[in-house]
Amino acid sequence: MRRSAISVIAVLILSLTGLIQGQNLEYVGSTLWTNVRDVTVVGNYAYCAFVHGLVILDITDPTQPLFISQSFLPGDAEAVCVSGDYAFIADSEYGLQIINIADPSNPLLIAGLDPELEARGIAVQDNLVFMAERGNELNTCLEIIDIADPSNPVLLASYSSYCYAVDVFVEGNYVYLAKGCGDTGLFEVVDISLPEYPVQAGETNVAFGNGSGVHVSGDYAYVSFYGYPSGGFEIYDISDPENPTSVRIQYVGTASGSDIFIADDFAFLAYGTDLRIFDISNPLSPVFLGGCETPDFATRLFVRNNYAYMADYLSGVFVIDVSVPSSPLISGSYETSQTTKDVCVQGNYAYVAQEFSGGNLQIVNISNPEMPHLSGTYDFYGRATSAYAYGDYAYLGVTYVGLAIINISDPEFPTLAGVYEDRTFIQDVQVIGNYAYIFDRYAGLQIIDVTDPANPSFIGGCDTPGFVWGGQVNEGYAYIASGFEGIYMIDISSPDNPVIVGFYDGQEYVPAHGVFARENYVYAAYRQRGLIILDFADPSNPILVSRYDTPGSAYDVVITGDIALVADSYAGVLSIDVSDPTAPELISQFQTPGGAKRLYFYNDYLYVADEYALLILDCSQTDIPDTKEELPHYFSISQNYPNPFNASTTIQYNLPAVSDVKIDIYNILGRKVETLVQGEQPAGYHQVVWDADLVPSGLYFYKIQAGEYAETKKMLLLK
């Protein structure tokens, strides 16, 4: 027998302003958003949940959706619901985010509320938000939040039951949940007649696969599903909510049914790359009427006034005329760019490599970093992986094609100047003077003469073992991150005869992905390892100086002053103090919504190729605290970072004198979980890392006791 449990829990309320301004790396602006997850329509506007936040489109003319505004969010926006002057976002990292949209041209984030688990779906009724959450089995799957005062949302109750919820629909006194359990799914009905005390009314299995979307109309609930051997939707009779009964399973094919919307006598199914329309005037016998293919994977949809609005993953939002259900046709679209792979900045422009055709060189005007905007594009066939700008030309590395040289003297109208054919896999490129240095996954270093851009020619090369992932040229040497083989240093003083003069293998057992050299030090980004600092003063015998483990996979690193900025695909961008190379210390972290892959630093700004967008961060405040010159004047303990966190977090504390120190971790029930520090410590600036792999998600407290000084702070673990 399955049991349901209800718990009213304490929550940690964080606003976006606090999350961003509390970091030394500050968000400035962003553009080239892609990866749209959800769309809803109210009045003349479509509200679209992108992974990076909210986009508002004017759909007064549905055939020509117009961009109005965007509101950046730090987590991963999954779903959106609009009520009155507010858009409510289910964010898988930071829970409920509330945006004032009274002026659609200027949306303002006003509040947030963190959940226990991963928010996936959202619905609003009266003054309540119902948020579907995804977590482990027997965990919280629904949270009910009071939004009578939208600037101060209050958690009323958490509802826990078997499996995780991915979508939610609310009507009257019942909430309907589409759930997944791994190999199968559930459809669950929850009685919310007393919102503070939700109880299960009934449940039943989804016949095949996991539930993905749910919509209720009259006495029937429609649940889309995906899984082996097919996707489609299932119809349940809910006239008795305590005994929901399957009345029809509609198999469609081998693709995934990702969402369903009911309008009048029609069911609209987001299915693979298609919209499928069914006549459900008789729910016991749906009839397929017609379909329409979209460019990418259909994630969510909304139907109103003879138009279906489709969130189409990496391609944007498509408006489909469904006035004739047997012949739906795309009538308009808001198309987005593809995944962002690399960025280089020169003057007032950022040059961005995007993976797929459709404009795989994007030229962005950054004269005002707070409002970057697209100036021009150049579409070169193939998949772009890297970009570099030098003088009047941009150099675009294209997989299995070569190096495209593009004239950018007029950034609004770039033109092709020439192509160096390289049928392998360019991972990175840098141009200095008359030479382009290509870092090729399979061929190592190639040096190309680009004196005449129309006729680039091969000068010399040096094949390195392993797979090359990145490289850098500095003061007569090329440095290559050669995957599992490590770091190679190549003398390029004779471009026609580059020679390996040193290498570090280190037996790190994970691939080197990015590299940055300055003076005698080489800073390497290693996947699943983090930042590794090497001394190459004697190239024949490089020495490991230190390591700094990052939470996820380190992809790239740049150095500015005494700061190493590291792109971590999981943790975003980390700012690390390397003034003492033997003891790198984390200064701050900015959690990016996508996967940070490449970095470019220019005039106090950091440009981040964040997979689904180009982000601009202000680094002018990344000064290293002058803690090495004098001791702290008083006891203190800082807020942990990152917070919220997954797996591990850092706690900094200051001791003005030698002290007996104890730092304990407590759960929300007041039980001690772990002792992090115990014993005498010298005066100075200290930090400790808590590894929370073995404890569940939730609210925790950390307490320091140093002599007569004691202080407690709270932190939120989200897995």
N, C-alpha and C positions, 0 to 999 in steps of 0.2 A: 504494500500500500504506500502510495506517495503522500508525503506530508508537505504542507505549506507552512512557512513561518513568517511572522511579521516582526519587524524591529524598527523602532524609531531611533535613528542614530544621530550623533553630533556630526556636524559638517564644518568644513573649512571654507570660508568664503573668500574668494580671491577675485579681484578685478583685473582686467587686462593691463590697466595702467600700472598696477602694482607689479605685475609679472614682468613688464618690459622696463619700467623705469628703475626697478631694483637691480638692474644688471648694468655692467659697464658697457656692454655691447647693446646699443639701442636701435630699435627698428626705425627706419626713416621712410622707406617706400618700397614698392614692388610692382612688377608688371609681368606680362606674358603668362598669366595664370592658365592652368589647364587642370584636368581631373575634376569634372563636375559630378557630384554625388546625388543631388536632389534638386527639384524645382517645384515651386508652388505659385499659383497665380491669384492675385487679388486686384480688382479694378483694372487699371491700365498697366500694371507692373507684374513682371515675373521676378520672383525672388529665388536665386540660385545658390545652393550650398556647394562651394568649391572647397577643395581640401585646404586652401589657404584662407577661406573666409566667405563672406557674403558678396555676391554680385547682384545688382539691381538693373533690370532691363525694362525699357519702355516698350510695351507691346500694343500701343494704341493702334498701330497697323501691324497685325501679327505676321504679315509677310516680310516686314523689315524691322526686326527687333533692334533697338538702339541701346548701347551701353550708357548707363546713367552714372553709376558710382560703384565703389567696392569698399568693403570694410575688412581689414586684415584681422585674422584671429591667430593666436599662437599655436593652437593644436591642430586637429584634423576634423573639419566640419563634415558631418555625415548626413544630416537631415535638417530641414527647415520647415517651420510652421509660422503663419502670420495671424495675428489677432489684434485688431485695432491699430494703434500706432507702433506696434512692436513686432519684431521678427525674433523668433525663439529658435536657437540653433542647438542641435544635439552634437556636441563635440566629443570625439572619442578620447581625447586627451584631457580636456578641461571641463567636461560636463555641459551644463546648461550655460549658454551665453545669450544675453538679452541685448538687442540692438534697437534703439529708437529710430524709427523710419518715418516719423512725421514729415520730415523733409527728405524725400528719396534721394536727392542729390547730395545729401550730407548725413549719411547714417552714423549714429553715435553709439558706441558700446557703453552701456550704463551699468551692467551688473553681470555677475557670474556665480555659479554654484557648482562645486565639484561633487561628482558622484562617487559611490563606492567602486563602481566598475566602469566598463567602456560603453558610453552612450552611443546608440545606433539608430534609434527612431524616436519620433516626437509627435505628440498631439496635444491640442489645447481645447479645453471646454470650460466656459465661464472663467473663473479666476484660478484655474488649476492647469498645470502642465503635467503631462504623463510621459515619462521618458523610458523607452525600452533600452535595456542594458545587456551587454554581452559579457559574460564571465564564465567561470568554471561551473560545472554542474552543481546543483544544490546551493546556488549562490543568488545574490540579488539580481532580479531580472526586470523590475519595475520600480521607479521612484515617482512619488507624487509630490508636487511642489506647489506651494501657495504663491501666486503672483499678483495678489490684490494690490500690492505695491511693487511694480516691476523693478524698481531700483533696489529692492530689498527682498529677493526671493527667499522663501522659508520652506525647508523640507518638512513635509507632514508625515510621510511614512515611506518605508522601503518594504517591498514585497519580494519574498524569495520562494522559489520552487524549482523543480527539476528542469534542467536545460536553460539555455540563454535565449533572450529575446532579441530579435533583429528589426521588428516593426510593430507598431501599435496603432490601434484605431479605437476611438472612444465615442460612445453614443449612449445617452441617458445614464443609467446607473451601472453600465458595464464597460469594461475595457477588454479589448480583444487583442491577443498577442500571437504573432507568428514567431515560432521558435525553432531553434536548431539544436540537435543533440549529437552531432558528429556524422553518423551514418543515416540518421532518420530525423524526424522533426515532430513538433507538437503544435496543436492549435489549442489555446487556453483562453477561458473566459473568467474574468475577475470581477467580482461584485464590489463596486465602489460607492454604494449607497451611503456608507460612512467613510469618506475619503481617508480619515486618520487610521482606519482599521480595514484595509482591503482584505477580502477573503476569496478563496477560489470558489467559483460557481460550478465550473465543469472543465473538462479537457478531453481531447481525443488525439489520436496519432495522425500525422500527415502520412498518407499512404506510402509515398516514395520520396526520399530525399528530405532536405531541410526546408522549412518555411522561410520565405524571403520577404513577402509583402502581404498585407491584409487590408481588405476593404469590406464594409458592411452595407448592405442595402436591403431594407425590409426585414424579412425573416431569414435572410441568408447571409452567410459570411463567405468571402472568396479569398482563398489563400494561394498565392503563387509559391512554387517550389522548384528546387533544383537538386540534381543528384542522379546517380546511376539507376536505371538505364536511360531516363529521359527527364525533361522538365515540362512544366505545364502549370495547371492550377486545379485546386480541389474546392468543391462547393459543400458547405455545411448548412444544415437546417438548425437555426438557433432560436426557434420559437420557444423552446424550453432551454434557457441558458445553462441549466444544470446538467443537461444531457445533449450537448451538441452532436449532431449525427451527420456523417458523410453521406451525401446523396449523389455525388457525381465526381469522378476523377477524370479530368480532361488532359490526356497526354498530348503533347504537341510535337516533340521531337527530341533529339539528343542534346540540344543546347539548354541553357539555364533560363528558367523563368525567374526574373529578378524583382518584378513588381507587378501589381494589378490595380486597376482603377475602374470603378463602376459608374456609368452615367446612363440614366434612363434604362433601356433594355439592352445595353451593350456592355461587354467586358473588354477592356483594353489591357493587353498583356505585353509588358516589356520582356522580350524573349530573345536572348542572344544578341544579335545585331539587328533585330527586327521589332516592329510594332505589329502585333496580331490582334485582330478584332473579331469578337464572337457575339452572335445574337443569343441573349440569355432570357428572352421573353418567357421561355420555359426552362427554369434552372435545372430541371432534371435531364434536359437534352440540349446542351449548347450547340450552336451551329457556327462553324468557321465561315467568316464572310470575306475577309481580305487581309492583306498585310503590306507593309512598307519597310524597306531596308534602310538602315542608317549606317554611317561610315564606321562606327566603332561599337563598343559594347553598351547596350542600353541598361542604365542603372535604375532610374526612377522615372515616373511620368505623372502628369497632371492633365486632366481634360476639362475644357470649358468652352462653351459656345462654338461647337463644331471644330475646335482645334485641340490637338494633343500636343503637349509640350514635353519633349523627351530629353532627359539628362543623358548625354551620350559619351560619358567617360572622358577620353582625351580629345574628342572632336568638338565638344561644346553643347549647345542647346539647339535642338531642331524643332521647328513648328510644323506639324503635319495636319493638313486639311482632312478631316474625317467626316465631312458633310455627306459624302457618299461612302458608307462603311465598307462597301465591297471594293472600293478603289481609292484608298488613302494615298495622298501625295504630299511630299515635302513642299511647303510653300514659302518657308523662310528659315533663317538660322542665325545664331550667334556663334560663329566658329572660333575656336581657340587654337593656340599654337600647340606644338608637340612638346615632348620632354626636353628640358634644358640640360645640355651636357657640359658646356664650357662657356667662359666669359673672359673678355679682355677689354680694357678701357683705354681710350686715347682721347684726350681733350674732353669735349662735351658729349661723347658718345660711348656707349657700351656695345660691343660686338659679341653676339651670342650665337653659339652653335646649337642648333636644335636637331634632334635625332633623325626625324623623317622629313621627306620632301613636303612642299607646301610652304616653303619659305625657310629653308634650313640655315640661312644666315639672317638673323634679325638685328637690325640696327636701332638702338634705343637712345633717344635724346635724354641725357641726364643732367642738363644744365641746371635744372631744379631737381635734386635727388628725391625730394618729397613727392614729386609728381612726374616720374619717368613715363615717357610715352614713345610709342613706336614711330620711327621716322621713315624707315625703308626696309625692304626685304630683298633677298636674292634667293631664288629657288634653284638649287643645283641637285641633279638627280643623285640618289643614294642617301646613306645615313651619315650625317655629320657627327663627328665626335670631338672636334677641337677647333678653336678659333684664336687667331692672333692678329692684331692690327699693328702696322708699322708704316708710317708715312701715308701715302695715298692708297695703300692696298691693305686688304684683309686677306688672311690666309686661312682657308677652311679645309680641315682634314676630313676626308670622306672615305668611309669604309669600302675597301675593295675597288676604289676608283682612283684616289690619289689626292693631290693637293690642288684645290681650286684657288686661283689668285684673282681677287675681285677688286676692281677699281672703286674706291670709296671717296674720291675727291668731291663728289656730290652725294652725301649720305642718303638723300631721299631717292636717288636713282642710281644705285650701284650697277655696275656692268662687269661682265666677265672679261678679264685681261688675258688669262692663260691657264693651262692645266699641266701639272707634272703628274704623269700617270704612275701610280703605285698600286698594284693590284693586291696588296696585302691589307694591313689594318693599321692605319695611323691612329695612335693614341694621343699624341700631344705634338705641338709645333711651337717653335720660337724663332723669331727673325731678328738678326742683328746685322746691320750693314747690308752687304750684298748676299748674305747667306741665310737660307732657311734651314733650320735644324729639325728634322723629322724624327720623332721617337715612335718607331713602328713595333707593334706587338711581336711580329715574327722576324723582322729584319734588323732590329736594334736601331742604331743611329745611322741616319742618312743625311748627308750635307748636300744641299741643292743651291746652285748659283741662280739667284733671281735678279741679277743685274738688269736683264731684259725680261720683264714679267710675262711677255708673250711667248718667250722661249726658255723656260726654266730648264736647267741641265744638271745632271748628277755630277758631283765633284768627287766625293769619297764616302766611305761608310765603314762602320765597325759593328759586326754582328756580335751581340752579347747572348749568353746562355739564358734560357728561360723565356717567359713572356714579359714584354715591356709594358708597363702601365702608365708611366709618366717620366718626365725628365725636365732638366733645367740647364741652361748655359750660363756660366759665370766665370769671368776673368780667365778666359783661355781654356776652360775645361767644360766638358759636358758631364752631367751627373744623371745616371739612369736608375730608376726604380724598376728592377727586373724580377718582379714577382717573388717566387720562392727562392730565387738565386741571390737576392739581396740587392746591394747598392754598388754600382760601377762608376768609376771615375775615369774619364777619357780625355787625353790631351788632344786638343783640336787646333793647336798652333799651326799645324800643316793641314789645312782642310782636305787635301787630297789623300792624306794618310793619317787619319785619327788612330790613336793607339791607347789601349787600356793601360793605365798606370797604377790602378789600385781597385780593390773591391772588398766589400764586407759581406760575408755570408751569414755569420752570426747564428746560424741554425735557429732562426726564429720560428720556423714551421708555419708561418703565415706569410702571405704575399706583401712585399713592399709595393705601395700604390702611388705615393707622391713623394717628391723630394725638393728640398730647398737648401742651397749652399750659401754660406756667408763666411768669409775669412777662412779659418781652419775647420769650421764646424759644418757638418751636414745634418740637416733635420729631416727625418724620414717619417712618413705616415705609413704605418703598417696596419693592414686589415686585422681585426680581432686582437690587436695588440696595443695600438695607440701611437704616441710620439716616441721616436727613438733618436737620441742625440749621439752623433759620432764625431770623433776627432780625426780629421784627415790630414793633420800637419805632416805626417809621414805617410804618403799615399800607399806605400808598399806595406804598411802595417797600421791600418785604421784601428782605432780603439773605441770600444763602446764606453760612452761617458755616463749615460743615464737613460732611463725609460720613464714614460708617464702613461699609464694605462687609461684609455678612454672607454666610456661605457659601451660603445658599439663598435663599428668598423670605421677606422680612420682612412680617409680617401685622399686628402690633400693637406698641405701645410704651406703657409707663407710667414715670413718674419718681418716685423716692423719694430725697430728699436730693440728693446729687450723683451718683446712679446712674440710668442708663437701663436698664430691663429690656425686652428686645426678644424678641418671639415670632418665631421663624424656622421655617418649616414643615419645613425639612430639618435644621437644626442644633439645634433645641430652643430653650432660653432662654439668651440672652446677657446678662451683666451688664457694662455699659460705664460707665467713669468719664467723666462729663461735667462735672467740676468746672471744667475749662477747655474751654468749648464749641468753641474753635477746634481742639482736639486731643483728640478722644475716644479712649480707650484701653480695650481689652478687659481685664476683670478675671478673669472666669471664664465657664464655659459649662456648662450641664446638658443633655445629650442626652436628649430625650424620645423614648419609643418610637413615639408617634403623630405627628401633625403639629400642632405648637403653633400655635393660631390666635388665641386671645383671652386676655388677662391681666387679673387684678384683684388689686390689692395691698391688704392689710388686716392691721394689727397684726403687722408683721414677717413675714407669710406671703404668698407669692405663689400665687394660684390660677390654674391653667393649664387652659384648655379645649383638651385635647390630642387632639381628634377622637374617639379611641376610649376616653377616660377623662377623669376630673377628677383632676388632680394637685395636690398641695400641697407647696410647697417652702419651706424656712426661709431667709429672707433676712437674718436677724439678723447673719450673719457677712460681709455684703457691704460692710464698711467699706473705704474706699479706703486702701491703704497710704500712710503718711505719707512719701512719697519726695521730696517737694518741699522739705522743711525741712533735710535733711541728706544727705550723700553716703553711699554704702555703705561699710561698714567692711572688706569683703574681696571678693575675686573670687568669682563664683558664676555658674552657669548652671542654669536651672530646667528641669524636665520640660516638654516641649512640650505645648501644649493646642490643640485637643482631641487626645486620644490614646486609642485608635486614631483615625485621621482619614481623610477622603476629600477629595482635591483640594488643600487647603491647611491649614497648621498654623502656630502662632505659637511662637517661642522667645524667652524673656526671659533677659537676662544683666545682671550688675552689675559695674561697674568702679570701684574705689576711687580710681583715679588715671588720668591720661591714658595711653593704651596703644595700641600697635599690635595690632590685633585681626584674627584670621582665623577664620572659621567655615566648615567644609567638611562636605558631606554624602557619606557612603559607603554603598554597598550591602552586602549580606551577604557578598559575595566580597572586600570590602576595596577595591573600586575607587571612586575619587572620582567622584561624580555631578555635584556642583555646588559652587561657592564662593558662599556667601551674603553674607559680609562680608569685606572686606580693606582695611585702612588704619587710620590713626590716628583714635581716637575720644576724646571728653572723658570725664572721670569722670562717673558717674551711672548711671541706670537705663535700659536699652535693650531693644528688642525687634526681631525681624525675622520676616517671614512667608516660609515656603517654599511656593511654588506647585509642586505635584507632578503637574500635569496630564500631563506628558510621560513619566512613568516608570511602570512596572508596580507592582501591589500587592506588598507584601512587607515584610520587616524592614529598616530603615535605621538608620544611626548618624550622629549629628552631633557634631562635635568643635570645641571652642573652644581657640584658642591666643592668650593675651594676655600678652605678656612671658614670664615663666617659668611662668605658670599655664597648665595644660592639663587638660581634662576631656572625657570622651566619654559620651554617653547614647544610648539606643536608642529608636526609635519605630516604630509599625506603621501602614503605609498600607493601607487597605482600600477598594477601588473596587467 
